[in-house]
Amino acid sequence: MPKLHIVVCVKIVPKPEEVRVDAETWRLDRGDARSEINPPDMNAMEVALRLKDHHDARVSLLSMGPPFFTPLLRVALAMGANHIHLLSDRAFAGADTLATTYTLARAIETLGDVDLVICGEESSDGATGQVPAGLAAWLDWPQITMVNEVTLDTTSATVQGRRELEGGHEVLAAPLPAVLSVQTAANEPRFMDFDLKPWAFAEGRATVWDQAALSADAAYLGIDGSPTQVSGLTEAPTRARKREMLEGTVDEMVTQLSALLARWEL
Ligand SMILES: Cc1cc2nc3c(=O)[nH]c(=O)nc-3n(C[C@H](O)[C@H](O)[C@H](O)COP(=O)(O)OP(=O)(O)OC[C@H]3O[C@@H](n4cnc5c(N)ncnc54)[C@H](O)[C@@H]3O)c2cc1C
């Protein structure tokens, strides 16, 4: 068994361009939207796989959501991850970030041997960026946020994360176990390995855990464990775009267009 155990938190999100807002209920209607791995989580995955390339490590995926997420997560197995853990139970439904992070943290504690948790910077749907910090708080582990390069020193059991600042960068170190969040677009996620693909989509290990498997306290789960209330939603006003229709022959329209563009000359 590899020495280091890295967990990457992966959220499955609806493709943004396919989500609609229900005009009556103001709820997101994801019914017809296809789902994908949250794009920033691919950057987190790449950081984990680069560490695995250089260390004796295994990479597990951790995700919370319905069972149909499993096939979508298998893409990450084909990139080089070792195991999927999906947290799926009706008791987890309606979770805000507090309840979500409690549930994810219970899973990390249940795994028991985790050295490093790596998250994306934020999700493309909720986009609070609260999950990495929430996990660190529940676990009482140090965190380094918004990193774009990561190194591990296994002798001193520390992780170093480099992050950009205005006009420079800083390198922060934390003792393991620790939580990291990775800056979006920090790297170029690798493509699936075609040798791994048959294993990843047929045999690759996917474990589904429910509330009982996590020995989780029901008071902290799902809607009961979520103090956040959505008190209202307002549609952003759309501005009608200014437009002018050109008419006539092609030559006439070119002349008209040239005159219109000339207004914008500096
Ligand atoms: C009152 C309320 C009710 C809600 N009810 C529901 C509901 O019924 N169903 C629902 O799907 N959502 C629900 N949500 C949204 C839910 O709280 C968020 O999806 C979740 O907490 C993650 O927050 P985020 O998207 O802002 O993640 P961020 O903090 O922006 O994500 C940062 C990183 O954390 C990790 N991460 C985030 N979410 C997950 C996850 N689920 N699994 C693994 N890793 C993750 C990823 O690495 C991600 O890149 C509800 C929110 C509120 C406020």
The ligand as an SDF file (V2000), in Angstrom:
LIG
                    3D

 53 58  0  0  0  0  0  0  0  0999 V2000
  -29.8800   26.4070    1.9670 C   0  0  0  0  0  0  0  0  0  0  0  0
  -29.1200   25.6280    0.9200 C   0  0  0  0  0  0  0  0  0  0  0  0
  -29.6430   24.4400    0.4310 C   0  0  0  0  0  0  0  0  0  0  0  0
  -28.9390   23.7280   -0.5400 C   0  0  0  0  0  0  0  0  0  0  0  0
  -29.4690   22.5840   -1.0290 N   0  0  0  0  0  0  0  0  0  0  0  0
  -28.8080   21.8760   -1.9540 C   0  0  0  0  0  0  0  0  0  0  0  0
  -29.3450   20.6550   -2.4840 C   0  0  0  0  0  0  0  0  0  0  0  0
  -30.4350   20.2290   -2.1170 O   0  0  0  0  0  0  0  0  0  0  0  0
  -28.6070   19.9660   -3.4170 N   0  0  0  0  0  0  0  0  0  0  0  0
  -27.3820   20.4440   -3.8450 C   0  0  0  0  0  0  0  0  0  0  0  0
  -26.7430   19.7920   -4.6850 O   0  0  0  0  0  0  0  0  0  0  0  0
  -26.8580   21.5920   -3.3640 N   0  0  0  0  0  0  0  0  0  0  0  0
  -27.5370   22.3130   -2.4340 C   0  0  0  0  0  0  0  0  0  0  0  0
  -27.0170   23.4670   -1.9580 N   0  0  0  0  0  0  0  0  0  0  0  0
  -25.6930   23.8860   -2.4430 C   0  0  0  0  0  0  0  0  0  0  0  0
  -24.6110   23.2590   -1.5720 C   0  0  0  0  0  0  0  0  0  0  0  0
  -24.5620   23.8740   -0.3280 O   0  0  0  0  0  0  0  0  0  0  0  0
  -23.2640   23.4180   -2.2670 C   0  0  0  0  0  0  0  0  0  0  0  0
  -23.3530   22.6780   -3.4450 O   0  0  0  0  0  0  0  0  0  0  0  0
  -22.1010   22.8760   -1.4460 C   0  0  0  0  0  0  0  0  0  0  0  0
  -22.1200   23.2410   -0.1120 O   0  0  0  0  0  0  0  0  0  0  0  0
  -20.7590   23.2820   -2.0400 C   0  0  0  0  0  0  0  0  0  0  0  0
  -20.6330   24.6870   -2.0110 O   0  0  0  0  0  0  0  0  0  0  0  0
  -20.0440   25.4400   -3.2570 P   0  0  0  0  0  0  0  0  0  0  0  0
  -20.6990   24.9130   -4.4780 O   0  0  0  0  0  0  0  0  0  0  0  0
  -20.1070   26.8920   -2.9870 O   0  0  0  0  0  0  0  0  0  0  0  0
  -18.5270   24.9090   -3.2520 O   0  0  0  0  0  0  0  0  0  0  0  0
  -17.1610   25.7300   -3.1890 P   0  0  0  0  0  0  0  0  0  0  0  0
  -16.7890   26.0210   -1.7720 O   0  0  0  0  0  0  0  0  0  0  0  0
  -17.1980   26.9010   -4.1330 O   0  0  0  0  0  0  0  0  0  0  0  0
  -16.2090   24.5850   -3.7600 O   0  0  0  0  0  0  0  0  0  0  0  0
  -14.7950   24.5780   -3.5010 C   0  0  0  0  0  0  0  0  0  0  0  0
  -14.2860   23.1570   -3.6880 C   0  0  0  0  0  0  0  0  0  0  0  0
  -14.8330   22.3080   -2.6770 O   0  0  0  0  0  0  0  0  0  0  0  0
  -15.0430   20.9950   -3.2040 C   0  0  0  0  0  0  0  0  0  0  0  0
  -16.4700   20.6510   -3.1640 N   0  0  0  0  0  0  0  0  0  0  0  0
  -17.5380   21.4830   -3.1320 C   0  0  0  0  0  0  0  0  0  0  0  0
  -18.6910   20.7790   -3.0910 N   0  0  0  0  0  0  0  0  0  0  0  0
  -18.3430   19.4680   -3.0860 C   0  0  0  0  0  0  0  0  0  0  0  0
  -19.0850   18.2550   -3.0790 C   0  0  0  0  0  0  0  0  0  0  0  0
  -20.4330   18.2190   -3.0410 N   0  0  0  0  0  0  0  0  0  0  0  0
  -18.4030   17.0880   -3.1070 N   0  0  0  0  0  0  0  0  0  0  0  0
  -17.0350   17.0860   -3.1470 C   0  0  0  0  0  0  0  0  0  0  0  0
  -16.2800   18.2120   -3.1580 N   0  0  0  0  0  0  0  0  0  0  0  0
  -16.9320   19.3830   -3.1270 C   0  0  0  0  0  0  0  0  0  0  0  0
  -14.5220   21.0290   -4.6570 C   0  0  0  0  0  0  0  0  0  0  0  0
  -13.1600   20.6750   -4.6390 O   0  0  0  0  0  0  0  0  0  0  0  0
  -14.6780   22.5000   -5.0160 C   0  0  0  0  0  0  0  0  0  0  0  0
  -13.8270   22.9310   -6.0550 O   0  0  0  0  0  0  0  0  0  0  0  0
  -27.6930   24.2090   -1.0080 C   0  0  0  0  0  0  0  0  0  0  0  0
  -27.1800   25.4120   -0.5050 C   0  0  0  0  0  0  0  0  0  0  0  0
  -27.8930   26.1180    0.4310 C   0  0  0  0  0  0  0  0  0  0  0  0
  -27.3320   27.4230    0.8970 C   0  0  0  0  0  0  0  0  0  0  0  0
  1  2  1  0
  2  3  1  0
  2 52  2  0
  3  4  2  0
  4  5  1  0
  4 50  1  0
  5  6  2  0
  6  7  1  0
  6 13  1  0
  7  8  2  0
  7  9  1  0
  9 10  1  0
 10 11  2  0
 10 12  1  0
 12 13  2  0
 13 14  1  0
 14 15  1  0
 14 50  1  0
 15 16  1  0
 16 17  1  0
 16 18  1  0
 18 19  1  0
 18 20  1  0
 20 21  1  0
 20 22  1  0
 22 23  1  0
 23 24  1  0
 24 25  2  0
 24 26  1  0
 24 27  1  0
 27 28  1  0
 28 29  2  0
 28 30  1  0
 28 31  1  0
 31 32  1  0
 32 33  1  0
 33 34  1  0
 33 48  1  0
 34 35  1  0
 35 36  1  0
 35 46  1  0
 36 37  1  0
 36 45  1  0
 37 38  2  0
 38 39  1  0
 39 40  1  0
 39 45  2  0
 40 41  1  0
 40 42  2  0
 42 43  1  0
 43 44  2  0
 44 45  1  0
 46 47  1  0
 46 48  1  0
 48 49  1  0
 50 51  2  0
 51 52  1  0
 52 53  1  0
M  END
$$$$
